[in-house]
Amino acid sequence: MSDFNKDFLFGVATASYQVEGAYNEDGRSMSIWDTFCRQDGKVYKGHNGDVACDHYHLYKDDVKMMKDLGIEAYRFSIAWPRIFPEKGHYNPKGIDFYKRLTDELLKNDIKPFVTIYHWDLPQWADDLGGWLNREVVDWFGEYVSKLFNELGGYIRNWITLNEPWCSSFLSYFIGEHAPGHKDLGEAVLVSHNLLLAHGKAVEIFRDINSSDSKIGITLNLNEVFPATDSPEDKAAARIADGFQNRWFLDPIFKGEYPKDMLELFGKYAKTDFITDGDLKRISQKLDFLGVNYYTRAVVKKGNDGILNAEQIDVDNEKTEMGWEVYPESLYNILMRLKNEYTFDLPLYITENGAAYKDVVSDDGHVHDEKRVEFLKKHFKQAKRFIDDGGNLRGYFVWSLMDNFEWAHGYSKRFGIVYVDYETEKRILKDSALWYKNLISTRTI
Ligand SMILES: OC[C@H]1NNC[C@@H](O)[C@@H]1O
C-alpha cells in the first residue's frame, strides 16, 4: 500500500455537450453535435444532448454530491455556442452559467479545471468551414480572450483542447463523430488548425493571465503493440503509434511533425497546410499535459491502402465499449512521456474510466464491482509512476456521472454516479463510495 501526497488532486471530469442539456437556453445556439444528432443514423437511437443530465439546472446538487464524496477538482468544458452564439456576437448570459458553476465549486473547495474546447463547435463556425478554415484560429482567439478576461480571476487551470485526435481523425477521416466527414486530407488539415488554435490560446493566455494560472492541452494516448514480431506488424504498430500519438506529441513538444507521418499524410493533404511560424506557435511551452487513457492497441499489418495497420481483437477482459482492460499501458505511456517528451513537466490524468452495464439493484444501489476493480488497477499504475519519479499531479475519473457518450448516445454508462434519465435522479454507484474512501485515505 502507498499514499498519494496531500497535494495530489483527486478529480472527476465531464464535458458541456455530454451533461449540460439546456441546448437552447439563455442564448445558446446550435453546435455541430446538435446538428449531427439530428441526422439519421449518426447517433444511437437518435439520442441528443438537448436535456442530457440537465447539469445546467442541477449543477448545485451535483457540486454538493462532489463535495460529499470529497472530490478535490472538477474538470468541465465550456460550450463555445453559449459564449458566441453567432460570429462576433458575445452572449453574457452564456458566461454567467460558468460563473455560477465556478462560484459554487470554489465555495465548496473544489478546484475548477476548464476545458475550452470539448467538441461542441458552434454551427455558425462549421457553416463557414469550421476546423477546415484556418480563420477558425482567429474565431477561437476571440472566444478564449473572452473566457480569460471574464473567468481568469476565478479559474486557474485551463485546458485548450480535449483530444484533438478525435476532433480531427475521428470526425473528418473515420467519420464517427461530428461533422462526420471521411477524408484523410481534411482530417490532416483539421488537426493542424486545431493545434494552431491551441497555440493561439496559449499566446493569448500568456498575455492576459497571471503566472499562478496554468495552461495545458489534453491528448488521448494509447500504447501500440505489434500483433507479432514480424517486420510487417512492427511497421504497422509504428504507423499506428504515429497516427494516434506522435502526430500530436511531436509538434507540441518537439516543434515538428513526425517525418514518417508527414510523408504518409502528405499524399492526402489537400494543401501545403504548414506555413512559416506555425510550428513555433504550436510548440510553445506549456504548464502541464493532460493525458486521457482508456486502453491499449494491438495491431497487425492491414491493407486499407492508407495506414495499413489494423487493430486486432485480443482475448482479454473488456469494458462495455469493447476496449481491452490493460492498466500497465497507463504506466508505460506516462513513462514514455517523461522520458521522451515532457521530462519534469507536470502531468495530469485528465480522463480514465470505464463503461459497464450498470443496473439499479433491488436494494436501490448500483454494485459496479468491475468499475471499482478497473479504477483500482489504474490508480495503482498511476502511483507506480509517481513512485518511479513521475511528476503526476492529479487524476480525473471519467466520469462524474453517466452522460451522453457521443455516437453511442446514452447507451454507455461511464459514471461513478448513475443517472436515471427519466427522472434525472442521481444514484451513487459503489465506485463512487470506493473513490470517496480512496480520497479520504489517499492510500491505494
Ligand atoms: O469515451 C469516453 C470519453 N473519452 N474521452 C472523451 C469523452 O468525451 C468521452 O466520453
The ligand as a Gaussian input file, in Angstrom:
#p B3LYP/6-31G(d) Opt

LIG

0 1
 O      -15.249000       7.649000     -24.438000
 C      -15.193000       8.117000     -23.138000
 C      -14.676000       9.553000     -23.137000
 N      -13.409000       9.619000     -23.833000
 N      -12.817000      10.899000     -23.881000
 C      -13.701000      11.998000     -24.305000
 C      -15.058000      11.942000     -23.612000
 O      -15.904000      12.955000     -24.124000
 C      -15.658000      10.548000     -23.772000
 O      -16.942000      10.477000     -23.169000

